[in-house]
Amino acid sequence: MWRSRPSRPSGWLLVTFVALVCGFAAAYAQIVHSLAALRPPLAEAAAALAVPSWGPPDATVTVTVALDFQCPACWTFYDQIYVPLRARYGDRIRFEYLAFPSAAHPDALHAALAAQCAQEQGLFWPYFDRLFVESDKPGSLSDTTLVADANALGLQGDQFERCLSSQRYLNVVQATSQLSQAYGADGTPYVLVNNQVMPDGFSFSDLTRAVDAARSLNSEGE
């Protein structure tokens, strides 16, 4: 499972090389270390933000995923990893979603906001499923379609439209994006199992091994 990443400026490698030559590498490393030390505990931060989740809060394993509804790699993640993961483990694990829309994807922010508006009405996961099933179709993440999807699921249309047009949950989406970045997210999907980052290019088998190992480890510690 390879992550989608925003393109870097054309002079990125040159700037990095110059910084290293000039001796800034050590200072940069110290800054990164300091920021990592300041990042909030993931479970507590996710709970404080009331991020969408399924599975029991006291599950021994929590899979946390930063996603972008318009990210091609996230469509693959949904089909090849998320759907079988939920079927395999169900309520034996906890799954948490962090909104991490990329500025490179013009409709991703509004899709993330729309999902939060569905959360407000208690239908986040059906809406989440619908966005990923439909999001590979041209224009499927326009505001018109986001509202139509809400209506198709039985959400209160007027309430949903007011929520979306006012960007009611913009602060929440920004906060979850910042939390994702604090844990190293530089693309999507970005997956953690009990705070441990899955490597780029992981498969469903890799993820199930990580989940099973974490469950076994926690069972031994009880």
Buried (B, 14 or more C-beta within 10 A) or exposed (E): BEBBBEEEEEEEEEEBEEEEEEEEEEEEEEEEEEEEEEBBEBBEBBEEBEBBBBBEEEBBBBBBBBBBBBBBBBBBBBEEBBBEBBEBBEEEBBBBBBBBBBEEBEBBBBBBBBBBBBBBBEBBBBBBBBBBBBBEEEEBBBBEBBBBBBEEBEBEEEEBBEBBEEBBBEEBBBBBBBBBBBBEBEBBBBBBBBEEBBEBEBEBEBBBEBBEBBBEEEEEEE
